[in-house]
Amino acid sequence: MSDVTCLKHHFLLAMPGLVSDYFGNTITYVCEHNESGAMGLMINRPMELPLSKLLEQLEIDVLVKLADPVLEGGPVGSHQGFVLHTEDARFDTSVALGNGLMLSTAKHLLQAIGNGTGPTRYLVALGYAGWAGGQLENELKQNAWLTCPASLDVLFDVPYHKRVDQAAASLGIDFKLMSSQAGHA
């Protein structure tokens, strides 16, 4: 990671050139990034699966109204569930990511969400985006991604379809004006 800084707690915004790619028009929250690789969750691709329906499929009682959809987190392990959440509700199986965020794959966290005792802010995703060591760095050199620091507002409050534009705007960039052609000096 000598030529690229750690991108943990950053967003990866798919550059316009990735339109026909799986990651076209996505924003990915980077949960981990080190010499071994990177792992993240796409945060703007809601599935047609409501969270309440997922919990019912897992035989978890839903005692509160859950209107949020489950997100498509990425192409890897699409049957594996992840909960990205704030640390206001701590669970032994959650991994602290820093910046007030935690990540969990535990069913008991979903049970807490279903009965209203879970974290106040969370995203539930199926699958994740993963990169082997050096792979993300190579994609960055090829201008596949624009990076910016992550914000809790974009993660949890901005409507899904506006998250890419809102994150780009934090850098002073209007994605609608960007070309799909990359240049090199």
N, CA, C and O of each residue as an XYZ file, in Angstrom:
740
protein
N       0.827     -1.183      0.000
C       0.000      0.000      0.000
C       0.868      1.241      0.000
O       0.455      2.293      0.487
N       2.046      1.126     -0.534
C       2.967      2.252     -0.507
C       2.525      3.404     -1.397
O       2.772      4.563     -1.064
N       1.864      3.109     -2.545
C       1.492      4.194     -3.443
C       0.040      4.641     -3.306
O      -0.372      5.586     -3.979
N      -0.735      3.993     -2.461
C      -2.126      4.377     -2.224
C      -2.357      4.361     -0.719
O      -1.959      3.420     -0.033
N      -2.999      5.405     -0.211
C      -3.293      5.434      1.214
C      -4.425      4.478      1.535
O      -5.151      4.031      0.647
N      -4.566      4.173      2.801
C      -5.640      3.285      3.246
C      -6.984      3.950      2.964
O      -7.194      5.115      3.300
N      -7.877      3.206      2.353
C      -9.181      3.745      1.983
C     -10.309      3.280      2.912
O     -11.487      3.438      2.589
N      -9.949      2.714      4.054
C     -10.972      2.340      5.032
C     -11.751      3.598      5.409
O     -11.164      4.665      5.586
N     -13.046      3.474      5.527
C     -13.984      4.557      5.818
C     -13.971      5.627      4.714
O     -14.056      6.825      4.982
N     -13.864      5.161      3.488
C     -13.998      6.009      2.312
C     -15.094      5.423      1.415
O     -15.486      4.263      1.545
N     -15.559      6.255      0.521
C     -16.470      5.794     -0.520
C     -15.700      5.597     -1.804
O     -14.780      6.358     -2.106
N     -16.071      4.580     -2.563
C     -15.604      4.393     -3.928
C     -16.787      4.719     -4.828
O     -17.834      4.077     -4.745
N     -16.620      5.707     -5.678
C     -17.660      6.086     -6.621
C     -17.245      5.563     -7.989
O     -16.181      5.914     -8.500
N     -18.084      4.729     -8.575
C     -17.772      4.168     -9.888
C     -17.730      5.305    -10.902
O     -18.690      6.064    -11.039
N     -16.616      5.415    -11.608
C     -16.480      6.457    -12.619
C     -17.452      6.183    -13.772
O     -17.819      5.032    -14.011
N     -17.865      7.225    -14.481
C     -18.843      7.046    -15.570
C     -18.439      6.006    -16.610
O     -19.316      5.444    -17.266
N     -17.167      5.733    -16.784
C     -16.713      4.730    -17.742
C     -17.121      3.312    -17.381
O     -17.034      2.414    -18.218
N     -17.568      3.093    -16.136
C     -17.976      1.757    -15.690
C     -19.466      1.500    -15.912
O     -20.028      0.580    -15.317
N     -20.104      2.296    -16.753
C     -21.556      2.213    -16.947
C     -22.027      0.794    -17.251
O     -23.008      0.347    -16.656
N     -21.375      0.080    -18.141
C     -21.828     -1.266    -18.494
C     -21.259     -2.336    -17.557
O     -21.591     -3.513    -17.689
N     -20.427     -1.943    -16.638
C     -19.820     -2.837    -15.666
C     -20.803     -3.116    -14.529
O     -21.731     -2.339    -14.302
N     -20.602     -4.213    -13.823
C     -21.434     -4.548    -12.660
C     -21.512     -3.381    -11.682
O     -22.569     -3.122    -11.106
N     -20.408     -2.684    -11.495
C     -20.349     -1.606    -10.514
C     -20.803     -0.254    -11.064
O     -20.709      0.750    -10.359
N     -21.292     -0.204    -12.300
C     -21.728      1.057    -12.887
C     -22.730      1.786    -12.004
O     -23.689      1.195    -11.508
N     -22.492      3.083    -11.816
C     -23.359      3.970    -11.032
C     -23.541      3.485     -9.595
O     -24.643      3.546     -9.049
N     -22.459      3.004     -8.987
C     -22.548      2.564     -7.593
C     -21.642      3.390     -6.701
O     -20.704      4.046     -7.153
N     -21.957      3.332     -5.422
C     -21.117      3.885     -4.373
C     -20.897      2.754     -3.377
O     -21.845      2.107     -2.932
N     -19.640      2.527     -3.036
C     -19.271      1.429     -2.147
C     -18.580      1.992     -0.918
O     -17.647      2.788     -1.029
N     -19.036      1.580      0.242
C     -18.391      1.951      1.495
C     -17.283      0.934      1.762
O     -17.542     -0.269      1.791
N     -16.048      1.407      1.959
C     -14.907      0.522      2.202
C     -14.814      0.237      3.701
O     -14.518      1.124      4.501
N     -15.074     -1.016      4.060
C     -15.035     -1.449      5.459
C     -13.613     -1.769      5.910
O     -13.249     -1.533      7.062
N     -12.819     -2.307      4.994
C     -11.439     -2.692      5.313
C     -10.579     -2.553      4.077
O     -11.021     -2.853      2.967
N      -9.342     -2.095      4.267
C      -8.386     -1.970      3.173
C      -6.991     -2.075      3.766
O      -6.594     -1.264      4.602
N      -6.254     -3.083      3.322
C      -4.877     -3.265      3.780
C      -4.089     -3.980      2.684
O      -4.579     -4.127      1.564
N      -2.886     -4.419      2.997
C      -2.033     -5.068      2.003
C      -2.667     -6.336      1.432
O      -2.379     -6.717      0.298
N      -3.523     -6.985      2.209
C      -4.151     -8.233      1.767
C      -5.319     -8.007      0.818
O      -5.744     -8.931      0.126
N      -5.836     -6.792      0.783
C      -6.956     -6.499     -0.100
C      -7.925     -5.521      0.529
O      -7.585     -4.778      1.449
N      -9.144     -5.540      0.006
C     -10.168     -4.611      0.491
C     -11.525     -5.301      0.476
O     -11.766     -6.241     -0.282
N     -12.404     -4.800      1.341
C     -13.775     -5.311      1.429
C     -14.687     -4.122      1.624
O     -14.397     -3.226      2.416
N     -15.800     -4.117      0.894
C     -16.749     -3.025      1.041
C     -18.156     -3.475      0.726
O     -18.388     -4.603      0.289
N     -19.095     -2.569      0.959
C     -20.510     -2.815      0.689
C     -21.049     -1.718     -0.217
O     -20.883     -0.533      0.071
N     -21.691     -2.110     -1.308
C     -22.387     -1.126     -2.132
C     -23.564     -0.616     -1.305
O     -24.251     -1.402     -0.652
N     -23.796      0.684     -1.329
C     -24.823      1.250     -0.451
C     -25.936      1.964     -1.213
O     -26.721      2.700     -0.616
N     -26.008      1.754     -2.515
C     -27.058      2.446     -3.270
C     -27.832      1.526     -4.217
O     -28.476      1.998     -5.154
N     -27.772      0.246     -3.979
C     -28.480     -0.680     -4.859
C     -29.494     -1.498     -4.041
O     -29.222     -2.638     -3.666
N     -30.674     -0.896     -3.769
C     -31.691     -1.637     -3.017
C     -32.250     -2.794     -3.832
O     -32.462     -2.683     -5.040
N     -32.479     -3.888     -3.153
C     -33.077     -5.062     -3.782
C     -34.601     -4.963     -3.643
O     -35.110     -4.111     -2.915
N     -35.299     -5.815     -4.327
C     -36.753     -5.829     -4.203
C     -37.175     -6.685     -3.014
O     -38.289     -7.208     -2.973
N     -36.281     -6.817     -2.058
C     -36.521     -7.616     -0.868
C     -36.584     -6.691      0.346
O     -35.557     -6.165      0.774
N     -37.775     -6.487      0.903
C     -37.861     -5.666      2.111
C     -37.177     -6.371      3.284
O     -37.180     -7.599      3.373
N     -36.596     -5.581      4.172
C     -35.938     -6.148      5.342
C     -36.915     -6.995      6.156
O     -36.541     -8.052      6.665
N     -38.143     -6.550      6.280
C     -39.128     -7.328      7.047
C     -39.323     -8.722      6.446
O     -39.477     -9.694      7.186
N     -39.317     -8.833      5.127
C     -39.483    -10.130      4.458
C     -38.255    -11.016      4.697
O     -38.393    -12.217      4.929
N     -37.052    -10.425      4.641
C     -35.838    -11.193      4.924
C     -35.889    -11.756      6.336
O     -35.571    -12.925      6.551
N     -36.285    -10.935      7.297
C     -36.354    -11.399      8.684
C     -37.379    -12.514      8.831
O     -37.149    -13.477      9.563
N     -38.505    -12.390      8.142
C     -39.502    -13.463      8.176
C     -38.925    -14.753      7.602
O     -39.160    -15.831      8.147
N     -38.165    -14.653      6.497
C     -37.544    -15.839      5.899
C     -36.562    -16.500      6.853
O     -36.369    -17.715      6.817
N     -35.940    -15.688      7.711
C     -34.990    -16.200      8.697
C     -35.683    -16.621     10.000
O     -35.028    -16.972     10.981
N     -37.022    -16.576      9.986
C     -37.840    -16.923     11.145
C     -37.535    -16.042     12.351
O     -37.456    -16.507     13.488
N     -37.366    -14.742     12.057
C     -37.141    -13.740     13.094
C     -38.426    -12.927     13.219
O     -38.953    -12.421     12.228
N     -38.921    -12.808     14.449
C     -40.125    -12.020     14.692
C     -39.856    -10.546     14.399
O     -38.830     -9.994     14.796
N     -40.800     -9.925     13.695
C     -40.704     -8.501     13.389
C     -41.779     -7.799     14.204
O     -42.969     -7.917     13.911
N     -41.353     -7.067     15.227
C     -42.277     -6.408     16.140
C     -42.391     -4.914     15.884
O     -43.221     -4.238     16.492
N     -41.561     -4.396     14.985
C     -41.578     -2.971     14.643
C     -41.702     -2.829     13.134
O     -41.452     -3.778     12.390
N     -42.087     -1.649     12.689
C     -42.216     -1.403     11.254
C     -40.813     -1.256     10.652
O     -40.018     -0.431     11.102
N     -40.527     -2.056      9.644
C     -39.246     -2.016      8.949
C     -39.522     -1.802      7.466
O     -39.856     -2.746      6.749
N     -39.382     -0.576      7.012
C     -39.705     -0.247      5.624
C     -38.492     -0.319      4.700
O     -38.646     -0.306      3.479
N     -37.296     -0.395      5.264
C     -36.087     -0.366      4.443
C     -35.924     -1.631      3.618
O     -36.304     -2.718      4.051
N     -35.354     -1.485      2.420
C     -35.033     -2.672      1.633
C     -33.681     -3.239      2.054
O     -32.877     -2.561      2.692
N     -33.453     -4.479      1.689
C     -32.127     -5.075      1.816
C     -31.329     -4.574      0.612
O     -31.869     -4.463     -0.489
N     -30.059     -4.274      0.816
C     -29.214     -3.784     -0.264
C     -28.417     -4.921     -0.894
O     -28.066     -5.898     -0.231
N     -28.141     -4.775     -2.173
C     -27.203     -5.666     -2.848
C     -25.819     -5.133     -2.502
O     -25.402     -4.093     -3.012
N     -25.112     -5.845     -1.637
C     -23.833     -5.357     -1.134
C     -22.672     -5.558     -2.084
O     -21.658     -4.869     -1.973
N     -22.799     -6.487     -3.014
C     -21.729     -6.752     -3.961
C     -21.852     -8.148     -4.533
O     -22.734     -8.918     -4.151
N     -20.952     -8.466     -5.460
C     -21.060     -9.727     -6.183
C     -20.505    -10.951     -5.459
O     -20.712    -12.078     -5.911
N     -19.811    -10.750     -4.355
C     -19.177    -11.866     -3.650
C     -20.084    -12.323     -2.505
O     -20.601    -11.498     -1.752
N     -20.273    -13.619     -2.377
C     -21.052    -14.160     -1.259
C     -22.455    -13.602     -1.189
O     -22.884    -13.134     -0.135
N     -23.169    -13.646     -2.286
C     -24.480    -12.990     -2.345
C     -25.524    -13.566     -1.390
O     -26.596    -12.983     -1.232
N     -25.232    -14.697     -0.754
C     -26.153    -15.249      0.234
C     -25.702    -14.934      1.657
O     -26.357    -15.326      2.622
N     -24.586    -14.227      1.783
C     -24.059    -13.837      3.097
C     -24.607    -12.462      3.456
O     -24.524    -11.528      2.658
N     -25.167    -12.338      4.655
C     -25.727    -11.070      5.102
C     -24.744    -10.276      5.948
O     -23.959    -10.836      6.712
N     -24.806     -8.959      5.792
C     -23.963     -8.044      6.555
C     -24.835     -6.918      7.096
O     -25.742     -6.441      6.413
N     -24.557     -6.501      8.318
C     -25.233     -5.342      8.887
C     -24.153     -4.320      9.228
O     -23.303     -4.557     10.086
N     -24.202     -3.190      8.545
C     -23.337     -2.056      8.847
C     -24.157     -1.150      9.750
O     -25.236     -0.702      9.362
N     -23.658     -0.874     10.954
C     -24.480     -0.137     11.918
C     -23.659      0.790     12.784
O     -22.439      0.667     12.896
N     -24.377      1.729     13.399
C     -23.735      2.641     14.334
C     -23.483      1.895     15.646
O     -24.107      0.875     15.939
N     -22.555      2.436     16.415
C     -22.137      1.734     17.635
C     -23.017      2.051     18.840
O     -22.630      1.747     19.969
N     -24.186      2.652     18.636
C     -25.080      2.929     19.759
C     -25.675      1.650     20.344
O     -26.153      1.653     21.479
N     -25.652      0.582     19.598
C     -26.045     -0.736     20.113
C     -24.869     -1.670     19.816
O     -24.560     -1.957     18.660
N     -24.232     -2.130     20.873
C     -23.044     -2.975     20.706
C     -23.383     -4.445     20.891
O     -24.152     -4.824     21.775
N     -22.791     -5.256     20.035
C     -22.987     -6.701     20.101
C     -21.611     -7.349     20.089
O     -20.707     -6.890     19.391
N     -21.457     -8.405     20.855
C     -20.156     -9.066     20.976
C     -19.601     -9.514     19.631
O     -18.385     -9.572     19.444
N     -20.480     -9.827     18.710
C     -20.027    -10.343     17.416
C     -19.785     -9.240     16.380
O     -19.344     -9.523     15.266
N     -20.066     -8.000     16.738
C     -19.829     -6.901     15.806
C     -18.367     -6.488     15.843
O     -17.734     -6.470     16.898
N     -17.848     -6.157     14.673
C     -16.460     -5.713     14.549
C     -16.465     -4.194     14.449
O     -17.144     -3.625     13.595
N     -15.707     -3.540     15.323
C     -15.606     -2.084     15.281
C     -14.783     -1.672     14.065
O     -13.659     -2.137     13.877
N     -15.354     -0.798     13.246
C     -14.663     -0.309     12.056
C     -14.018      1.049     12.297
O     -13.208      1.502     11.489
N     -14.368      1.694     13.391
C     -13.921      3.059     13.648
C     -14.960      4.046     13.140
O     -15.916      3.664     12.466
N     -14.768      5.305     13.464
C     -15.667      6.373     13.041
C     -17.117      6.116     13.432
O     -18.036      6.540     12.731
N     -17.322      5.426     14.546
C     -18.666      5.202     15.055
C     -19.432      4.091     14.373
O     -20.643      3.977     14.567
N     -18.758      3.259     13.571
C     -19.431      2.206     12.817
C     -18.961      0.817     13.218
O     -17.837      0.621     13.679
N     -19.863     -0.140     13.026
C     -19.567     -1.539     13.306
C     -20.133     -2.383     12.179
O     -21.039     -1.955     11.463
N     -19.589     -3.599     12.023
C     -20.045     -4.530     11.005
C     -20.313     -5.866     11.672
O     -19.527     -6.331     12.497
N     -21.436     -6.482     11.306
C     -21.791     -7.760     11.902
C     -22.434     -8.670     10.872
O     -23.029     -8.216      9.894
N     -22.300     -9.956     11.115
C     -22.993    -10.967     10.310
C     -23.891    -11.826     11.198
O     -24.417    -12.844     10.748
N     -24.068    -11.423     12.451
C     -24.762    -12.259     13.431
C     -26.283    -12.143     13.333
O     -26.837    -11.055     13.175
N     -26.933    -13.297     13.433
C     -28.395    -13.348     13.386
C     -29.016    -12.623     14.581
O     -30.091    -12.035     14.453
N     -28.354    -12.658     15.738
C     -28.967    -12.009     16.904
C     -29.033    -10.493     16.749
O     -29.867     -9.854     17.391
N     -28.184     -9.903     15.921
C     -28.289     -8.472     15.629
C     -29.556     -8.214     14.809
O     -30.261     -7.234     15.048
N     -29.844     -9.091     13.842
C     -31.082     -8.966     13.068
C     -32.302     -9.155     13.968
O     -33.325     -8.502     13.766
N     -32.203    -10.040     14.955
C     -33.299    -10.224     15.909
C     -33.532     -8.937     16.700
O     -34.676     -8.547     16.935
N     -32.452     -8.284     17.105
C     -32.576     -7.018     17.840
C     -33.217     -5.938     16.960
O     -34.038     -5.157     17.441
N     -32.854     -5.891     15.695
C     -33.478     -4.938     14.780
C     -34.972     -5.250     14.651
O     -35.804     -4.343     14.675
N     -35.305     -6.521     14.517
C     -36.694     -6.940     14.375
C     -37.563     -6.624     15.588
O     -38.762     -6.381     15.448
N     -36.961     -6.628     16.779
C     -37.775     -6.330     17.967
C     -37.603     -4.895     18.457
O     -38.125     -4.529     19.510
N     -36.869     -4.080     17.692
C     -36.758     -2.660     18.021
C     -35.679     -2.302     19.011
O     -35.646     -1.167     19.486
N     -34.779     -3.239     19.349
C     -33.705     -2.937     20.300
C     -32.337     -2.872     19.625
O     -31.311     -2.863     20.305
N     -32.316     -2.827     18.318
C     -31.060     -2.772     17.570
C     -30.534     -1.350     17.477
O     -31.061     -0.444     18.123
N     -29.509     -1.158     16.685
C     -28.942      0.178     16.500
C     -29.945      1.105     15.814
O     -30.838      0.653     15.098
N     -29.783      2.399     16.045
C     -30.717      3.360     15.442
C     -30.454      3.543     13.951
O     -31.376      3.852     13.197
N     -29.217      3.357     13.519
C     -28.870      3.519     12.108
C     -28.156      2.265     11.631
O     -27.189      1.814     12.245
N     -28.642      1.708     10.529
C     -28.050      0.467     10.019
C     -28.418      0.285      8.556
O     -29.382      0.865      8.057
N     -27.628     -0.531      7.891
C     -27.906     -1.014      6.542
C     -27.746     -2.514      6.569
O     -26.813     -3.029      7.185
N     -28.641     -3.220      5.911
C     -28.528     -4.671      5.794
C     -28.261     -4.964      4.320
O     -28.999     -4.513      3.444
N     -27.209     -5.715      4.060
C     -26.816     -6.018      2.679
C     -26.566     -7.510      2.523
O     -26.129     -8.189      3.452
N     -26.854     -7.996      1.330
C     -26.498     -9.367      0.962
C     -25.349     -9.284     -0.030
O     -25.445     -8.610     -1.056
N     -24.260     -9.978      0.286
C     -23.075     -9.946     -0.554
C     -22.175     -8.776     -0.212
O     -22.538     -7.889      0.560
N     -20.988     -8.797     -0.810
C     -20.021     -7.723     -0.579
C     -19.126     -7.579     -1.801
O     -19.105     -8.438     -2.682
N     -18.397     -6.490     -1.835
C     -17.404     -6.256     -2.874
C     -16.039     -6.553     -2.265
O     -15.720     -6.072     -1.178
N     -15.245     -7.339     -2.961
C     -13.941     -7.709     -2.432
C     -12.851     -7.575     -3.476
O     -13.082     -7.811     -4.662
N     -11.665     -7.196     -3.033
C     -10.511     -7.043     -3.907
C      -9.322     -7.765     -3.277
O      -9.097     -7.657     -2.071
N      -8.578     -8.484     -4.070
C      -7.344     -9.113     -3.612
C      -6.287     -8.031     -3.400
O      -6.460     -6.890     -3.829
N      -5.196     -8.396     -2.738
C      -4.118     -7.453     -2.507
C      -3.650     -6.800     -3.811
O      -3.322     -7.500     -4.769
N      -3.617     -5.482     -3.852
C      -3.163     -4.730     -5.023
C      -4.221     -4.522     -6.097
O      -4.044     -3.666     -6.964
N      -5.308     -5.275     -6.068
C      -6.326     -5.173     -7.113
C      -7.023     -3.810     -7.101
O      -7.170     -3.185     -8.152
N      -7.445     -3.351     -5.942
C      -8.106     -2.047     -5.867
C      -7.146     -0.930     -6.274
O      -7.536      0.008     -6.968
N      -5.907     -1.036     -5.844
C      -4.916     -0.027     -6.212
C      -4.761      0.049     -7.728
O      -4.661      1.142     -8.286
N      -4.742     -1.116     -8.405
C      -4.655     -1.124     -9.873
C      -5.890     -0.502    -10.510
O      -5.773      0.234    -11.490
N      -7.060     -0.784     -9.971
C      -8.286     -0.190    -10.501
C      -8.286      1.326    -10.319
O      -8.790      2.055    -11.173
N      -7.722      1.800     -9.210
C      -7.615      3.245     -8.995
C      -6.675      3.883    -10.017
O      -6.947      4.975    -10.516
N      -5.578      3.207    -10.326
C      -4.637      3.720    -11.336
C      -5.277      3.773    -12.719
O      -4.896      4.591    -13.556
N      -6.259      2.888    -12.955
C      -6.960      2.859    -14.241
C      -8.167      3.800    -14.257
O      -8.969      3.771    -15.191
N      -8.291      4.629    -13.226
C      -9.383      5.611    -13.111
C     -10.766      4.977    -13.092
O     -11.721      5.552    -13.614
N     -10.878      3.795    -12.493
C     -12.180      3.148    -12.392
C     -13.008      3.733    -11.255
O     -14.236      3.661    -11.275
N     -12.334      4.315    -10.262
C     -13.011      4.803     -9.066
C     -12.572      6.215     -8.717
O     -11.425      6.602     -8.941
N     -13.498      6.969     -8.168
C     -13.213      8.240     -7.511
C     -13.409      7.962     -6.028
O     -14.382      7.312     -5.648
N     -12.518      8.436     -5.198
C     -12.632      8.186     -3.764
C     -12.923      9.479     -3.017
O     -12.518     10.563     -3.436
N     -13.626      9.341     -1.914
C     -13.844     10.471     -1.014
C     -14.110      9.925      0.382
O     -14.550      8.784      0.527
N     -13.848     10.726      1.406
C     -14.136     10.265      2.764
C     -15.623      9.945      2.915
O     -16.477     10.638      2.363
N     -15.915      8.900      3.659
C     -17.305      8.502      3.890
C     -17.953      9.444      4.891
O     -17.279     10.042      5.729
N     -19.262      9.567      4.793
C     -20.019     10.341      5.775
C     -21.216      9.520      6.222
O     -21.819      8.790      5.435
N     -21.549      9.653      7.501
C     -22.689      8.923      8.032
C     -23.989      9.388      7.383
O     -24.913      8.592      7.215
N     -24.073     10.666      7.017
C     -25.286     11.163      6.363
C     -25.529     10.442      5.044
O     -26.646      9.998      4.775
N     -24.487     10.323      4.218
C     -24.656      9.629      2.939
C     -24.966      8.155      3.187
O     -25.797      7.573      2.490
N     -24.314      7.554      4.162
C     -24.548      6.130      4.472
C     -25.988      5.847      4.885
O     -26.573      4.849      4.465
N     -26.554      6.716      5.700
C     -27.825      6.372      6.326
C     -29.008      7.284      5.993
O     -30.155      6.859      6.130
N     -28.765      8.516      5.563
C     -29.862      9.469      5.440
C     -30.225      9.859      4.012
O     -31.395     10.114      3.725
N     -29.259      9.909      3.126
C     -29.502     10.336      1.744
C     -30.237      9.215      1.007
O     -29.863      8.050      1.138
N     -31.277      9.547      0.232
C     -31.966      8.503     -0.547
C     -30.974      7.742     -1.432
O     -30.008      8.320     -1.930
N     -31.219      6.453     -1.620
C     -30.294      5.576     -2.342
C     -29.896      6.142     -3.700
O     -28.716      6.137     -4.049
N     -30.859      6.625     -4.462
C     -30.592      7.098     -5.825
C     -29.811      8.408     -5.874
O     -29.384      8.829     -6.949
N     -29.619      9.057     -4.727
C     -28.875     10.324     -4.692
C     -27.503     10.190     -4.028
O     -26.765     11.171     -3.943
N     -27.158      9.005     -3.563
C     -25.925      8.843     -2.780
C     -24.658      9.101     -3.591
O     -23.728      9.731     -3.087
N     -24.603      8.631     -4.830
C     -23.411      8.871     -5.656
C     -23.209     10.367     -5.846
O     -22.119     10.887     -5.610
N     -24.262     11.057     -6.273
C     -24.157     12.496     -6.527
C     -23.825     13.275     -5.260
O     -23.041     14.223     -5.307
N     -24.409     12.890     -4.132
C     -24.150     13.598     -2.873
C     -22.692     13.422     -2.442
O     -22.056     14.380     -2.003
N     -22.166     12.216     -2.562
C     -20.766     11.987     -2.192
C     -19.835     12.757     -3.134
O     -18.864     13.365     -2.682
N     -20.122     12.735     -4.430
C     -19.304     13.486     -5.388
C     -19.373     14.984     -5.098
O     -18.371     15.689     -5.211
N     -20.549     15.463     -4.728
C     -20.711     16.886     -4.410
C     -19.853     17.292     -3.210
O     -19.440     18.446     -3.104
N     -19.584     16.342     -2.304
C     -18.727     16.656     -1.154
C     -17.305     17.001     -1.592
O     -16.546     17.616     -0.843
N     -16.954     16.597     -2.819
C     -15.648     16.931     -3.404
C     -15.746     18.118     -4.355
O     -14.750     18.529     -4.951
N     -16.956     18.668     -4.495
C     -17.164     19.769     -5.424
C     -17.313     19.304     -6.863
O     -17.057     20.069     -7.793
N     -17.725     18.056     -7.053
C     -17.813     17.471     -8.397
C     -19.273     17.173     -8.728
O     -20.020     16.648     -7.903
N     -19.657     17.520     -9.952
C     -20.977     17.145    -10.472
C     -20.756     15.967    -11.417
O     -20.237     16.135    -12.520
N     -21.154     14.771    -10.974
C     -20.922     13.557    -11.773
C     -21.598     13.618    -13.133
O     -21.136     12.986    -14.083
N     -22.674     14.362    -13.236
C     -23.391     14.453    -14.510
C     -22.537     15.133    -15.581
O     -22.779     14.953    -16.774
N     -21.554     15.903    -15.162
C     -20.696     16.629    -16.102
C     -19.401     15.898    -16.424
O     -18.601     16.376    -17.228
N     -19.189     14.731    -15.798
C     -17.930     14.004    -16.005
C     -17.997     13.157    -17.255
O     -19.037     12.584    -17.577
N     -16.881     13.083    -17.956
C     -16.763     12.267    -19.153
C     -16.466     10.825    -18.767
O     -15.898     10.558    -17.708
N     -16.851      9.911    -19.625
C     -16.539      8.501    -19.387
C     -15.125      8.179    -19.871
O     -14.647      7.062    -19.669
N     -14.459      9.125    -20.497
C     -13.088      8.934    -20.985
C     -12.102      9.448    -19.975
O     -12.225     10.583    -19.516
N     -11.126      8.646    -19.616
C     -10.089      9.053    -18.676
C      -8.894      9.572    -19.436
O      -8.592      9.117    -20.539
N      -8.225     10.521    -18.841
C      -7.008     11.045    -19.452
C      -5.832     10.839    -18.516
O      -5.997     10.717    -17.302
N      -4.653     10.803    -19.092
C      -3.423     10.628    -18.309
C      -2.436     11.697    -18.722
O      -2.230     11.943    -19.910
N      -1.828     12.328    -17.735
C      -0.840     13.366    -18.039
C       0.545     12.741    -18.130
O       1.524     13.445    -18.379
